[in-house]
Amino acid sequence: MTKYIITFISTLAILGFTTAQAETIKIGAASPDGEYAQIIVPAINSALLEYGYSAIAETSEGTQDDINKVISGEIVAALTQLDVAALNMTPERDPNENLLLLWSRIAPKALFCVAHKGGKVATYGDLTDEEHKSPLKISVGAEQGGTALTFQYLMKLDPKLQNIKFYNKGQTQVELNRLLSGRRDLVCFLAIPDPENEMISGIMTHDELFFINIDNPAFDQAKIGTNRIYDVVEVPVTAGFLGFNQETVKTIITWVGMVTNENEIDEKLLNILSTVVMKSDLIPSNTIMAKTKRLFDKAMNRVDDWMN
C-alpha cells in the first residue's frame, strides 16, 4: 500500500511540475462572457498543455482591440473572424506586415439582420437603395465588435452600402425593442448558426420581426489569397421536425480563425499554435459550436466538390 501511495504522490508531483513549467500565453478573446473566452480559449488551452504551454483569455472591448494588441506585441495571438483579419491585413493598418493569419476554420459565424414588418427594410436591396431620403438606422453592436467590423468590410465589397447610419450602443435585445418602436430600421448581429439559439428562436416566433436575406453575390467572391472569406448559404433559423422542413435565411457565413504577430512570436510556438487551431476536434464535441461546425464543414465540402 505504501508503495502505491508513494507512486501516486510522485505522479501528482510530476503533473504539478509540468503544469508549473508550462509557459502561459494570452489570446485575445473579446468579451469575457463570449464564446471565444468561454469555449475556444479553454479548448486551445487543453490542446496546448500537451506541448508544454497553456493559454488564458485576454478580454477587451472587442476584436479590433485584440488585433491592435497583437500588432503592438502586447499579446501573442487573437481570435478573429476571417473578414476582420482581412480588414486589418492592409498597408494602412499593418504596414510592416506583422499580422499572420493561421489558416483554420475553428467555428462558423453567421450574420443575422432583423427587420420590422412594415418598416423601411425588407430585402438586401433596400440597404443599397440610393433613393432613401434619410440614412437607414442600423444597429451593429460595439464599435470594435465583430458585427460592426463585418459591415466595415462589406462596405468595401459593395460601394452602394453608403446611405446608412450605424448605431453601436445597447444589447441586441434592447436594440430589437428600438426596432419595434421605429427608432431603428435594422438590427444585425453575428452568431453561431444554431436555430435553437434563444435570440434566433425568439425572433422567429415574433409576429412583427423577420430576418432579411444577405445575398449579394460579390460577398462570396472575397478572398484572402485563394481562400474565400465568406460563403453565402441558406442558414436554418427553425429546428423543424427532426431536422426536416426547417425555415432558412440566405446570409453570409464566415469563420473564426487566429492571427499572430509574425515578428514577435517564437517559431516553435507558432508551429504549435498552427497545429492546434487546425485540429478538427479542437472544440469539445458535445458543444453546439462543434456540432454546427461539423454540419457546415460537410455542407461547404459538398459545395466545393460541386464547384470543382
BALOBA-1460 file (C-alpha; in Angstrom, 3 decimals):
// residues 308
<rec num="1" residu="m" x="0.000" y="0.000" z="0.000"/>
<rec num="2" residu="t" x="2.819" y="2.400" z="0.928"/>
<rec num="3" residu="k" x="4.391" y="1.757" z="-2.467"/>
<rec num="4" residu="y" x="1.184" y="2.766" z="-4.273"/>
<rec num="5" residu="i" x="0.775" y="5.907" z="-2.143"/>
<rec num="6" residu="i" x="4.350" y="6.963" z="-2.887"/>
<rec num="7" residu="t" x="3.807" y="6.309" z="-6.610"/>
<rec num="8" residu="f" x="0.555" y="8.310" z="-6.572"/>
<rec num="9" residu="i" x="2.196" y="11.244" z="-4.792"/>
<rec num="10" residu="s" x="5.125" y="11.132" z="-7.207"/>
<rec num="11" residu="t" x="2.725" y="11.205" z="-10.167"/>
<rec num="12" residu="l" x="0.937" y="14.229" z="-8.728"/>
<rec num="13" residu="a" x="4.259" y="15.934" z="-8.171"/>
<rec num="14" residu="i" x="5.293" y="15.346" z="-11.777"/>
<rec num="15" residu="l" x="1.954" y="16.661" z="-13.064"/>
<rec num="16" residu="g" x="2.245" y="19.684" z="-10.816"/>
<rec num="17" residu="f" x="5.764" y="20.330" z="-12.028"/>
<rec num="18" residu="t" x="4.666" y="20.017" z="-15.669"/>
<rec num="19" residu="t" x="1.805" y="22.463" z="-15.140"/>
<rec num="20" residu="a" x="4.056" y="24.869" z="-13.270"/>
<rec num="21" residu="q" x="6.603" y="24.742" z="-16.078"/>
<rec num="22" residu="a" x="4.014" y="25.394" z="-18.794"/>
<rec num="23" residu="e" x="4.521" y="28.787" z="-20.434"/>
<rec num="24" residu="t" x="1.286" y="30.755" z="-20.395"/>
<rec num="25" residu="i" x="0.281" y="32.823" z="-23.404"/>
<rec num="26" residu="k" x="-2.523" y="35.353" z="-23.739"/>
<rec num="27" residu="i" x="-5.050" y="35.001" z="-26.545"/>
<rec num="28" residu="g" x="-7.304" y="37.923" z="-27.445"/>
<rec num="29" residu="a" x="-10.884" y="36.802" z="-26.936"/>
<rec num="30" residu="a" x="-13.009" y="39.993" z="-26.905"/>
<rec num="31" residu="s" x="-15.914" y="39.823" z="-24.424"/>
<rec num="32" residu="p" x="-15.278" y="37.882" z="-21.175"/>
<rec num="33" residu="d" x="-18.689" y="36.189" z="-21.420"/>
<rec num="34" residu="g" x="-18.499" y="35.447" z="-25.137"/>
<rec num="35" residu="e" x="-17.849" y="32.183" z="-26.973"/>
<rec num="36" residu="y" x="-14.194" y="32.992" z="-27.654"/>
<rec num="37" residu="a" x="-13.360" y="33.330" z="-23.969"/>
<rec num="38" residu="q" x="-15.765" y="30.708" z="-22.648"/>
<rec num="39" residu="i" x="-15.318" y="27.907" z="-25.214"/>
<rec num="40" residu="i" x="-12.499" y="28.399" z="-27.721"/>
<rec num="41" residu="v" x="-9.662" y="29.601" z="-25.478"/>
<rec num="42" residu="p" x="-10.235" y="26.806" z="-22.904"/>
<rec num="43" residu="a" x="-10.177" y="24.298" z="-25.782"/>
<rec num="44" residu="i" x="-6.911" y="25.764" z="-27.077"/>
<rec num="45" residu="n" x="-5.504" y="25.692" z="-23.557"/>
<rec num="46" residu="s" x="-6.296" y="21.969" z="-23.199"/>
<rec num="47" residu="a" x="-4.598" y="21.219" z="-26.522"/>
<rec num="48" residu="l" x="-1.539" y="23.353" z="-25.707"/>
<rec num="49" residu="l" x="-0.839" y="21.565" z="-22.417"/>
<rec num="50" residu="e" x="0.426" y="18.600" z="-24.423"/>
<rec num="51" residu="y" x="3.181" y="20.847" z="-25.783"/>
<rec num="52" residu="g" x="4.160" y="22.492" z="-22.514"/>
<rec num="53" residu="y" x="2.135" y="25.688" z="-22.993"/>
<rec num="54" residu="s" x="-1.087" y="26.996" z="-21.506"/>
<rec num="55" residu="a" x="-3.420" y="29.766" z="-22.647"/>
<rec num="56" residu="i" x="-5.626" y="32.319" z="-20.947"/>
<rec num="57" residu="a" x="-8.161" y="34.695" z="-22.491"/>
<rec num="58" residu="e" x="-7.224" y="38.354" z="-22.824"/>
<rec num="59" residu="t" x="-10.607" y="40.080" z="-22.829"/>
<rec num="60" residu="s" x="-11.300" y="43.532" z="-24.186"/>
<rec num="61" residu="e" x="-13.894" y="45.836" z="-25.713"/>
<rec num="62" residu="g" x="-13.816" y="43.929" z="-28.974"/>
<rec num="63" residu="t" x="-11.917" y="42.065" z="-31.657"/>
<rec num="64" residu="q" x="-10.296" y="45.191" z="-33.088"/>
<rec num="65" residu="d" x="-8.759" y="45.974" z="-29.706"/>
<rec num="66" residu="d" x="-7.364" y="42.423" z="-29.580"/>
<rec num="67" residu="i" x="-5.814" y="42.726" z="-33.038"/>
<rec num="68" residu="n" x="-4.270" y="46.078" z="-32.121"/>
<rec num="69" residu="k" x="-2.629" y="44.343" z="-29.144"/>
<rec num="70" residu="v" x="-1.283" y="41.611" z="-31.430"/>
<rec num="71" residu="i" x="0.186" y="44.166" z="-33.827"/>
<rec num="72" residu="s" x="1.828" y="46.036" z="-30.940"/>
<rec num="73" residu="g" x="3.228" y="42.796" z="-29.494"/>
<rec num="74" residu="e" x="1.266" y="43.132" z="-26.258"/>
<rec num="75" residu="i" x="-0.278" y="39.668" z="-26.728"/>
<rec num="76" residu="v" x="0.788" y="36.669" z="-28.819"/>
<rec num="77" residu="a" x="-2.424" y="35.910" z="-30.702"/>
<rec num="78" residu="a" x="-6.093" y="36.778" z="-31.070"/>
<rec num="79" residu="l" x="-9.223" y="35.011" z="-32.231"/>
<rec num="80" residu="t" x="-10.922" y="36.781" z="-35.095"/>
<rec num="81" residu="q" x="-13.302" y="36.343" z="-37.974"/>
<rec num="82" residu="l" x="-11.683" y="35.974" z="-41.383"/>
<rec num="83" residu="d" x="-13.251" y="39.215" z="-42.624"/>
<rec num="84" residu="v" x="-11.875" y="41.161" z="-39.662"/>
<rec num="85" residu="a" x="-8.433" y="39.683" z="-40.322"/>
<rec num="86" residu="a" x="-8.708" y="40.811" z="-43.961"/>
<rec num="87" residu="l" x="-9.798" y="44.278" z="-42.829"/>
<rec num="88" residu="n" x="-6.586" y="44.598" z="-40.833"/>
<rec num="89" residu="m" x="-4.130" y="42.963" z="-43.234"/>
<rec num="90" residu="t" x="-3.742" y="46.117" z="-45.319"/>
<rec num="91" residu="p" x="-0.862" y="48.564" z="-45.912"/>
<rec num="92" residu="e" x="-2.775" y="51.185" z="-43.915"/>
<rec num="93" residu="r" x="-3.417" y="49.116" z="-40.792"/>
<rec num="94" residu="d" x="-0.460" y="46.746" z="-40.915"/>
<rec num="95" residu="p" x="2.278" y="48.461" z="-42.960"/>
<rec num="96" residu="n" x="5.035" y="46.210" z="-41.637"/>
<rec num="97" residu="e" x="3.049" y="43.045" z="-42.425"/>
<rec num="98" residu="n" x="3.255" y="41.812" z="-38.844"/>
<rec num="99" residu="l" x="-0.096" y="40.032" z="-38.901"/>
<rec num="100" residu="l" x="-0.137" y="36.375" z="-39.859"/>
<rec num="101" residu="l" x="-3.415" y="34.533" z="-40.268"/>
<rec num="102" residu="l" x="-3.218" y="30.897" z="-39.186"/>
<rec num="103" residu="w" x="-5.471" y="29.172" z="-41.684"/>
<rec num="104" residu="s" x="-8.112" y="27.361" z="-39.726"/>
<rec num="105" residu="r" x="-11.868" y="27.118" z="-39.506"/>
<rec num="106" residu="i" x="-12.451" y="26.923" z="-35.783"/>
<rec num="107" residu="a" x="-16.149" y="27.829" z="-35.785"/>
<rec num="108" residu="p" x="-18.689" y="29.317" z="-38.226"/>
<rec num="109" residu="k" x="-20.309" y="32.706" z="-37.602"/>
<rec num="110" residu="a" x="-23.392" y="33.868" z="-39.495"/>
<rec num="111" residu="l" x="-24.624" y="37.427" z="-39.998"/>
<rec num="112" residu="f" x="-28.265" y="37.826" z="-38.971"/>
<rec num="113" residu="c" x="-30.154" y="41.038" z="-39.772"/>
<rec num="114" residu="v" x="-33.616" y="41.611" z="-38.308"/>
<rec num="115" residu="a" x="-36.244" y="43.914" z="-39.819"/>
<rec num="116" residu="h" x="-39.654" y="45.123" z="-38.651"/>
<rec num="117" residu="k" x="-42.707" y="44.277" z="-40.795"/>
<rec num="118" residu="g" x="-43.905" y="47.437" z="-42.475"/>
<rec num="119" residu="g" x="-40.544" y="49.144" z="-41.945"/>
<rec num="120" residu="k" x="-38.084" y="50.598" z="-44.458"/>
<rec num="121" residu="v" x="-36.126" y="47.374" z="-44.963"/>
<rec num="122" residu="a" x="-37.461" y="44.142" z="-46.445"/>
<rec num="123" residu="t" x="-34.541" y="42.924" z="-48.572"/>
<rec num="124" residu="y" x="-30.819" y="43.487" z="-49.002"/>
<rec num="125" residu="g" x="-31.663" y="45.714" z="-51.950"/>
<rec num="126" residu="d" x="-33.200" y="48.229" z="-49.561"/>
<rec num="127" residu="l" x="-29.778" y="48.699" z="-47.938"/>
<rec num="128" residu="t" x="-28.297" y="49.873" z="-51.231"/>
<rec num="129" residu="d" x="-31.267" y="51.944" z="-52.411"/>
<rec num="130" residu="e" x="-29.925" y="55.443" z="-53.024"/>
<rec num="131" residu="e" x="-33.411" y="56.967" z="-53.005"/>
<rec num="132" residu="h" x="-33.795" y="56.857" z="-49.206"/>
<rec num="133" residu="k" x="-34.248" y="60.466" z="-48.122"/>
<rec num="134" residu="s" x="-32.522" y="59.845" z="-44.805"/>
<rec num="135" residu="p" x="-29.852" y="57.268" z="-43.856"/>
<rec num="136" residu="l" x="-31.071" y="53.856" z="-42.716"/>
<rec num="137" residu="k" x="-30.528" y="53.328" z="-38.985"/>
<rec num="138" residu="i" x="-28.721" y="50.021" z="-38.481"/>
<rec num="139" residu="s" x="-27.679" y="48.618" z="-35.110"/>
<rec num="140" residu="v" x="-24.399" y="46.679" z="-35.287"/>
<rec num="141" residu="g" x="-23.276" y="46.342" z="-31.658"/>
<rec num="142" residu="a" x="-19.996" y="47.534" z="-30.154"/>
<rec num="143" residu="e" x="-17.834" y="49.718" z="-32.374"/>
<rec num="144" residu="q" x="-14.869" y="47.340" z="-32.069"/>
<rec num="145" residu="g" x="-17.010" y="44.198" z="-32.130"/>
<rec num="146" residu="g" x="-17.363" y="41.599" z="-34.860"/>
<rec num="147" residu="t" x="-20.657" y="42.774" z="-36.376"/>
<rec num="148" residu="a" x="-19.548" y="46.396" z="-36.788"/>
<rec num="149" residu="l" x="-16.256" y="45.269" z="-38.317"/>
<rec num="150" residu="t" x="-18.059" y="42.895" z="-40.684"/>
<rec num="151" residu="f" x="-20.077" y="45.827" z="-42.004"/>
<rec num="152" residu="q" x="-16.878" y="47.812" z="-42.475"/>
<rec num="153" residu="y" x="-15.616" y="45.030" z="-44.711"/>
<rec num="154" residu="l" x="-18.919" y="44.568" z="-46.559"/>
<rec num="155" residu="m" x="-18.904" y="48.276" z="-47.405"/>
<rec num="156" residu="k" x="-15.532" y="47.769" z="-49.091"/>
<rec num="157" residu="l" x="-17.039" y="44.978" z="-51.199"/>
<rec num="158" residu="d" x="-20.277" y="46.808" z="-52.020"/>
<rec num="159" residu="p" x="-19.799" y="50.568" z="-52.538"/>
<rec num="160" residu="k" x="-23.584" y="51.041" z="-52.622"/>
<rec num="161" residu="l" x="-23.753" y="50.363" z="-48.875"/>
<rec num="162" residu="q" x="-23.437" y="54.067" z="-48.163"/>
<rec num="163" residu="n" x="-26.687" y="55.717" z="-47.064"/>
<rec num="164" residu="i" x="-26.500" y="54.211" z="-43.576"/>
<rec num="165" residu="k" x="-26.141" y="55.458" z="-40.022"/>
<rec num="166" residu="f" x="-24.671" y="52.847" z="-37.687"/>
<rec num="167" residu="y" x="-25.580" y="52.543" z="-34.016"/>
<rec num="168" residu="n" x="-23.070" y="50.987" z="-31.629"/>
<rec num="169" residu="k" x="-24.931" y="51.040" z="-28.338"/>
<rec num="170" residu="g" x="-27.227" y="48.713" z="-26.459"/>
<rec num="171" residu="q" x="-27.586" y="44.976" z="-26.138"/>
<rec num="172" residu="t" x="-29.225" y="43.216" z="-29.095"/>
<rec num="173" residu="q" x="-32.463" y="42.629" z="-27.185"/>
<rec num="174" residu="v" x="-32.670" y="46.320" z="-26.277"/>
<rec num="175" residu="e" x="-31.991" y="47.254" z="-29.895"/>
<rec num="176" residu="l" x="-34.808" y="44.956" z="-31.027"/>
<rec num="177" residu="n" x="-37.154" y="46.974" z="-28.831"/>
<rec num="178" residu="r" x="-35.894" y="50.138" z="-30.553"/>
<rec num="179" residu="l" x="-36.528" y="48.416" z="-33.896"/>
<rec num="180" residu="l" x="-40.109" y="47.713" z="-32.864"/>
<rec num="181" residu="s" x="-40.589" y="51.325" z="-31.783"/>
<rec num="182" residu="g" x="-39.314" y="52.611" z="-35.138"/>
<rec num="183" residu="r" x="-36.055" y="54.075" z="-33.796"/>
<rec num="184" residu="r" x="-34.006" y="51.530" z="-35.778"/>
<rec num="185" residu="d" x="-34.531" y="50.201" z="-39.309"/>
<rec num="186" residu="l" x="-32.430" y="47.060" z="-38.922"/>
<rec num="187" residu="v" x="-30.684" y="45.188" z="-36.097"/>
<rec num="188" residu="c" x="-27.752" y="42.960" z="-37.045"/>
<rec num="189" residu="f" x="-25.677" y="40.516" z="-35.038"/>
<rec num="190" residu="l" x="-23.231" y="37.662" z="-35.578"/>
<rec num="191" residu="a" x="-23.920" y="34.284" z="-34.027"/>
<rec num="192" residu="i" x="-23.184" y="30.595" z="-34.287"/>
<rec num="193" residu="p" x="-25.892" y="29.465" z="-36.757"/>
<rec num="194" residu="d" x="-27.965" y="27.449" z="-34.300"/>
<rec num="195" residu="p" x="-31.791" y="27.516" z="-34.771"/>
<rec num="196" residu="e" x="-32.217" y="26.779" z="-31.064"/>
<rec num="197" residu="n" x="-30.282" y="29.912" z="-30.110"/>
<rec num="198" residu="e" x="-32.582" y="31.839" z="-27.785"/>
<rec num="199" residu="m" x="-32.238" y="35.082" z="-29.739"/>
<rec num="200" residu="i" x="-32.843" y="33.430" z="-33.122"/>
<rec num="201" residu="s" x="-35.821" y="31.359" z="-31.963"/>
<rec num="202" residu="g" x="-37.333" y="34.389" z="-30.206"/>
<rec num="203" residu="i" x="-37.185" y="36.451" z="-33.395"/>
<rec num="204" residu="m" x="-38.701" y="33.624" z="-35.454"/>
<rec num="205" residu="t" x="-41.691" y="33.378" z="-33.111"/>
<rec num="206" residu="h" x="-42.290" y="37.148" z="-33.004"/>
<rec num="207" residu="d" x="-45.166" y="38.334" z="-35.191"/>
<rec num="208" residu="e" x="-43.550" y="41.637" z="-36.154"/>
<rec num="209" residu="l" x="-39.922" y="40.628" z="-36.756"/>
<rec num="210" residu="f" x="-38.187" y="38.729" z="-39.564"/>
<rec num="211" residu="f" x="-34.693" y="38.031" z="-40.920"/>
<rec num="212" residu="i" x="-33.725" y="39.525" z="-44.272"/>
<rec num="213" residu="n" x="-31.552" y="37.754" z="-46.831"/>
<rec num="214" residu="i" x="-27.959" y="38.991" z="-47.154"/>
<rec num="215" residu="d" x="-27.392" y="37.686" z="-50.649"/>
<rec num="216" residu="n" x="-25.029" y="39.929" z="-52.595"/>
<rec num="217" residu="p" x="-23.091" y="37.536" z="-54.909"/>
<rec num="218" residu="a" x="-19.978" y="39.712" z="-54.547"/>
<rec num="219" residu="f" x="-19.615" y="38.655" z="-50.932"/>
<rec num="220" residu="d" x="-18.639" y="35.052" z="-51.641"/>
<rec num="221" residu="q" x="-16.024" y="36.248" z="-54.135"/>
<rec num="222" residu="a" x="-13.984" y="37.946" z="-51.401"/>
<rec num="223" residu="k" x="-10.733" y="36.120" z="-50.662"/>
<rec num="224" residu="i" x="-7.526" y="36.217" z="-48.689"/>
<rec num="225" residu="g" x="-5.102" y="34.716" z="-51.151"/>
<rec num="226" residu="t" x="-7.045" y="31.854" z="-52.695"/>
<rec num="227" residu="n" x="-9.253" y="31.258" z="-49.648"/>
<rec num="228" residu="r" x="-12.827" y="32.520" z="-49.503"/>
<rec num="229" residu="i" x="-13.718" y="34.828" z="-46.624"/>
<rec num="230" residu="y" x="-17.471" y="34.319" z="-46.903"/>
<rec num="231" residu="d" x="-19.912" y="31.714" z="-48.089"/>
<rec num="232" residu="v" x="-23.440" y="32.822" z="-48.995"/>
<rec num="233" residu="v" x="-25.597" y="29.946" z="-47.794"/>
<rec num="234" residu="e" x="-29.062" y="29.021" z="-46.548"/>
<rec num="235" residu="v" x="-28.881" y="29.010" z="-42.755"/>
<rec num="236" residu="p" x="-31.614" y="27.211" z="-40.745"/>
<rec num="237" residu="v" x="-33.478" y="29.505" z="-38.349"/>
<rec num="238" residu="t" x="-36.013" y="26.961" z="-37.106"/>
<rec num="239" residu="a" x="-35.395" y="23.440" z="-35.857"/>
<rec num="240" residu="g" x="-38.181" y="21.932" z="-37.967"/>
<rec num="241" residu="f" x="-39.335" y="18.395" z="-37.216"/>
<rec num="242" residu="l" x="-36.392" y="16.035" z="-36.692"/>
<rec num="243" residu="g" x="-34.340" y="18.409" z="-38.806"/>
<rec num="244" residu="f" x="-36.811" y="18.454" z="-41.733"/>
<rec num="245" residu="n" x="-38.914" y="21.374" z="-43.030"/>
<rec num="246" residu="q" x="-36.599" y="23.924" z="-41.477"/>
<rec num="247" residu="e" x="-37.108" y="27.567" z="-42.348"/>
<rec num="248" residu="t" x="-33.937" y="29.177" z="-43.638"/>
<rec num="249" residu="v" x="-32.476" y="32.583" z="-44.414"/>
<rec num="250" residu="k" x="-29.791" y="33.232" z="-47.011"/>
<rec num="251" residu="t" x="-26.869" y="35.026" z="-45.439"/>
<rec num="252" residu="i" x="-23.093" y="35.120" z="-45.183"/>
<rec num="253" residu="i" x="-21.061" y="32.683" z="-43.143"/>
<rec num="254" residu="t" x="-17.507" y="33.475" z="-42.130"/>
<rec num="255" residu="w" x="-15.185" y="31.506" z="-39.884"/>
<rec num="256" residu="v" x="-13.339" y="32.154" z="-36.662"/>
<rec num="257" residu="g" x="-9.588" y="31.867" z="-37.072"/>
<rec num="258" residu="m" x="-6.471" y="33.117" z="-35.292"/>
<rec num="259" residu="v" x="-3.967" y="35.871" z="-36.036"/>
<rec num="260" residu="t" x="-0.481" y="36.258" z="-34.589"/>
<rec num="261" residu="n" x="2.320" y="38.795" z="-34.846"/>
<rec num="262" residu="e" x="4.807" y="37.032" z="-37.089"/>
<rec num="263" residu="n" x="7.674" y="39.245" z="-35.945"/>
<rec num="264" residu="e" x="7.009" y="38.764" z="-32.227"/>
<rec num="265" residu="i" x="6.148" y="35.076" z="-31.866"/>
<rec num="266" residu="d" x="8.646" y="32.289" z="-31.253"/>
<rec num="267" residu="e" x="8.863" y="29.905" z="-34.229"/>
<rec num="268" residu="k" x="8.306" y="26.869" z="-32.029"/>
<rec num="269" residu="l" x="5.140" y="28.360" z="-30.541"/>
<rec num="270" residu="l" x="3.970" y="29.447" z="-33.990"/>
<rec num="271" residu="n" x="4.214" y="25.873" z="-35.271"/>
<rec num="272" residu="i" x="2.405" y="24.546" z="-32.203"/>
<rec num="273" residu="l" x="-0.425" y="27.079" z="-32.488"/>
<rec num="274" residu="s" x="-0.765" y="26.317" z="-36.198"/>
<rec num="275" residu="t" x="-1.137" y="22.619" z="-35.381"/>
<rec num="276" residu="v" x="-3.586" y="23.201" z="-32.534"/>
<rec num="277" residu="v" x="-6.018" y="25.514" z="-34.340"/>
<rec num="278" residu="m" x="-6.148" y="23.139" z="-37.314"/>
<rec num="279" residu="k" x="-7.356" y="20.263" z="-35.151"/>
<rec num="280" residu="s" x="-10.769" y="19.110" z="-36.358"/>
<rec num="281" residu="d" x="-11.691" y="18.044" z="-32.835"/>
<rec num="282" residu="l" x="-10.382" y="21.150" z="-31.061"/>
<rec num="283" residu="i" x="-13.799" y="22.178" z="-29.712"/>
<rec num="284" residu="p" x="-15.494" y="19.701" z="-27.314"/>
<rec num="285" residu="s" x="-17.791" y="17.534" z="-29.419"/>
<rec num="286" residu="n" x="-20.813" y="17.979" z="-27.154"/>
<rec num="287" residu="t" x="-20.993" y="21.760" z="-27.692"/>
<rec num="288" residu="i" x="-23.341" y="23.473" z="-30.150"/>
<rec num="289" residu="m" x="-20.289" y="25.134" z="-31.682"/>
<rec num="290" residu="a" x="-18.691" y="21.774" z="-32.530"/>
<rec num="291" residu="k" x="-21.943" y="20.266" z="-33.835"/>
<rec num="292" residu="t" x="-22.590" y="23.298" z="-36.045"/>
<rec num="293" residu="k" x="-19.010" y="23.246" z="-37.328"/>
<rec num="294" residu="r" x="-19.371" y="19.605" z="-38.381"/>
<rec num="295" residu="l" x="-22.587" y="20.363" z="-40.274"/>
<rec num="296" residu="f" x="-21.146" y="23.364" z="-42.095"/>
<rec num="297" residu="d" x="-17.877" y="21.595" z="-42.840"/>
<rec num="298" residu="k" x="-19.857" y="18.885" z="-44.613"/>
<rec num="299" residu="a" x="-22.025" y="21.433" z="-46.426"/>
<rec num="300" residu="m" x="-19.028" y="23.514" z="-47.575"/>
<rec num="301" residu="n" x="-17.172" y="20.397" z="-48.726"/>
<rec num="302" residu="r" x="-20.182" y="19.403" z="-50.839"/>
<rec num="303" residu="v" x="-20.299" y="22.901" z="-52.371"/>
<rec num="304" residu="d" x="-16.549" y="22.823" z="-53.100"/>
<rec num="305" residu="d" x="-16.840" y="19.356" z="-54.689"/>
<rec num="306" residu="w" x="-19.722" y="20.573" z="-56.856"/>
<rec num="307" residu="m" x="-17.821" y="23.699" z="-57.953"/>
<rec num="308" residu="n" x="-14.748" y="21.648" z="-58.794"/>
